[in-house]
Each structure stands twice: as structure tokens, then as C-alpha cells.
Amino acid sequence: MRAVVIVPIGFVSDHMEVLWDLDTEALETCEEHGLAAVRVPTPGNHQAYVKGLIDLVLERRDGTPASERPALTKLGPWFDVCRPGCCENVRAGFKPAAAGIAP
């Protein structure tokens, strides 16, 4: 059987858009097409997510250098601000940021 995993990447909590668009419409569409489907929960107020947000704020408040910030990947901590050229003006020839480039 074919299946899909629905991940609401742009949302940190369940609200009407997530609940209706994903839990209702997307899951119904999958069923109509014979696809098994499951939605990954949003982090909401999960303890690890909230702790991570607090850690990010405290690192910035305390001026912790990027080299001393914990990271779970080889990429290390990401940029505090966009790297040069990341958010170029669309009218001037938008060039999207390249994923996976180390800071």
C-alpha cells in the first residue's frame, strides 16, 4: 500500500488551518486515492520545543558565540541573521537561499 506522511513544517501549533486543511481535507483526499496517511503532530508546547526556544533566546541575550552553542548536526548553529544574498529582492532577480550550506 502507498502511504504519505503529512508534516506541517510551517506551523508550531494546531489551529484551524492545520486542523481543517490537513486533518480533514488532506486526509480525506488521501483516503479517496487509496493512500494511507498520518499527520505528524506540531510541537505546540512540548517541553523539548519550549526549552529549545528558551535556550535560543538566552544564547542571544548572553552573547554566546556560535562556536559555543550546542548543535545536533555537522552544520552547527545556523545564522542569527540571513547570510549575504539570502533574501535578495524579487524585482532584482530573486535567488533563493541554498539549503545545506554551512554558516
C-alpha positions as CSV (number, residue, x, y, z in Angstrom):
1,M,0.0,0.0,0.0
2,R,1.2,3.5,-0.8
3,A,1.3,6.0,2.1
4,V,2.2,9.6,2.9
5,V,3.4,11.4,6.0
6,I,2.0,14.9,6.3
7,V,4.3,17.3,8.2
8,P,3.0,20.8,9.0
9,I,6.5,22.3,8.8
10,G,5.4,26.0,8.8
11,F,3.2,25.6,11.9
12,V,4.2,25.3,15.6
13,S,0.8,24.6,17.0
14,D,-2.5,23.1,15.9
15,H,-5.1,25.7,14.9
16,M,-8.0,25.8,12.4
17,E,-5.8,25.9,9.3
18,V,-3.8,22.8,10.4
19,L,-6.9,21.0,11.7
20,W,-9.1,21.7,8.7
21,D,-6.6,21.7,5.8
22,L,-4.6,18.7,7.0
23,D,-6.7,16.7,9.4
24,T,-9.8,17.0,7.3
25,E,-9.2,17.8,3.7
26,A,-5.8,16.2,3.2
27,L,-6.6,13.0,5.0
28,E,-9.9,12.8,3.1
29,T,-8.1,13.3,-0.2
30,C,-5.6,10.5,0.7
31,E,-8.4,8.2,1.6
32,E,-10.2,8.9,-1.8
33,H,-7.0,7.9,-3.6
34,G,-6.3,4.8,-1.5
35,L,-3.3,6.3,0.3
36,A,-2.6,5.6,4.0
37,A,-1.8,8.9,5.7
38,V,-0.7,10.2,9.0
39,R,0.0,13.7,10.2
40,V,3.0,14.5,12.3
41,P,2.0,16.5,15.4
42,T,3.0,20.1,15.7
43,P,5.4,20.8,18.6
44,G,2.9,23.1,20.4
45,N,4.0,23.4,24.0
46,H,6.1,20.2,24.1
47,Q,8.7,20.6,26.8
48,A,11.7,20.0,24.5
49,Y,10.5,22.5,21.9
50,V,9.8,25.2,24.6
51,K,13.2,24.5,26.2
52,G,14.9,24.9,22.8
53,L,13.2,28.3,22.3
54,I,14.3,29.4,25.7
55,D,17.9,28.3,25.0
56,L,18.0,30.3,21.7
57,V,16.8,33.4,23.5
58,L,19.2,33.1,26.3
59,E,22.1,32.4,23.9
60,R,21.4,35.7,22.1
61,R,20.8,37.6,25.3
62,D,24.0,36.4,26.8
63,G,26.0,36.9,23.6
64,T,27.1,33.2,23.5
65,P,29.4,32.8,20.5
66,A,28.2,30.5,17.8
67,S,31.2,28.2,18.4
68,E,29.9,27.6,21.9
69,R,26.3,26.9,21.0
70,P,25.1,23.3,21.0
71,A,24.1,21.8,17.6
72,L,22.7,18.4,16.6
73,T,24.2,18.3,13.1
74,K,27.5,18.9,11.4
75,L,26.2,22.2,10.1
76,G,26.5,23.6,13.6
77,P,24.3,26.5,14.8
78,W,22.6,28.4,12.0
79,F,22.8,32.1,11.2
80,D,21.4,34.6,13.6
81,V,20.6,36.8,10.6
82,C,20.4,35.9,6.9
83,R,23.7,35.3,5.2
84,P,24.6,37.8,2.4
85,G,22.4,37.3,-0.7
86,C,19.9,35.1,1.2
87,C,16.9,37.4,0.8
88,E,17.6,39.3,-2.4
89,N,14.9,41.5,-3.8
90,V,12.5,39.6,-6.1
91,R,12.3,42.5,-8.5
92,A,16.1,42.5,-8.7
93,G,16.3,38.8,-9.6
94,F,15.4,36.7,-6.5
95,K,18.0,34.0,-5.7
96,P,16.7,31.6,-3.1
97,A,19.0,30.5,-0.2
98,A,20.8,27.3,-0.9
99,A,20.0,24.6,1.6
100,G,22.7,22.8,3.4
101,I,25.4,25.5,3.2
102,A,27.3,25.7,6.5
103,P,27.4,29.1,8.2
